[in-house]
Amino acid sequence: MSKRVGKRLIIPIFIPHQGCPHRCIFCQQKTIANLSENLSAPDDIRNTIELAISSKRFVNQKGKEVAFYGGTFTSLPAAFMIRMLGSVRPYVEKGIIQSIRLSTRPDSLSEDKLDILETFGVSTVELGVQSMNDKVLRLSNRGHTSRDTIHAVNSLKERGLRVGIQLMPGLPGDSQEVFMDTVDRVVGLNPDMARLYPTLVIKGTKLAQWYKEGKYTPMRIKDTVNLCKEACMRLEASGIPVIRIGLMSSPSLLRKGEIIAGPWHPSLGFLVRSAIHLERVRPYLPPMGEAKHIILRAPKGEIPLIMGYKRSGMRHIETITGAMIKDIVPDDSIPSGEVAFKIL
Ligand code: SF4
């Protein structure tokens, strides 16, 4: 199934664990991606693209992209990579698909594999960086170091490829300080985009075993929202857009018992965006005790962020101002990121 991301239409091709040199302790791609969507044979790839092309919304969408997710693409044998990318090439040549993206590990980008990506016109490579702390990487059995990440980002940039960085707060050995240090180091690498996937304990993983044995404690949802908020603000202040926060709710992930523990929330990204917005508008709110009842005015598109998930944003504003919000009125004359209030 194709997905709209920003102004692009993504046609995802899932290759769960293919090319992975081993299993990282937190990972269960077959649950995350939906086994039924494991599509790596050229015919499967063509069928998936054809199905997307036949959908109504495909016609009017400008940026159409095929994305290989869920494994270590560049650790696959060269012939296999060429077969998969070769199935997409005719669509790129005809202008039906505008770009190709894929995800891989930072330690699997040899020059010959990079040559293949360049030859087939891959435009974006997303690196599963997870952390820039070598102890965290070691505990997670990642099998690579932060040096590999630095090298990978530089190699991709030298080839003119766009670079995405995926980070996982809350891995074993991680903490708020350690993760924000990771974020600072990622800012220093200046990737084109980032994704935040807070660590979940998924059935069938080594992490699930550690959790059951009391060796691992996952982050709480409240701390996760705060940490992702700080990370997002720091990355985006440096011009690095955060394009995803939290795993997609695939049917297999949501199946009862698959997520054993951890900060799962179906709208984690919205919780974080709302928390960021509330911090931005805070200076425009009345100080504590100044008013008993207020009416807020805000740009129409920002009202959901102010209201928050199940009105939690409104409750937060009422707590920090001591004023009950009687109404929120849409007003596009208010600058973005601000609110105005009227005391009743
Ligand atoms: S995290 Fe990436 S490299 Fe590790 S097992 Fe999962 S898909 Fe493979």
Boltz pocket constraint, residues with backbone or C-beta under 6 A from the ligand:
constraints:
  - pocket:
      binder: B
      contacts: [[A, 17], [A, 20], [A, 21], [A, 22], [A, 23], [A, 24], [A, 27], [A, 28], [A, 29], [A, 70], [A, 71], [A, 72], [A, 105], [A, 128]]
      max_distance: 6.0
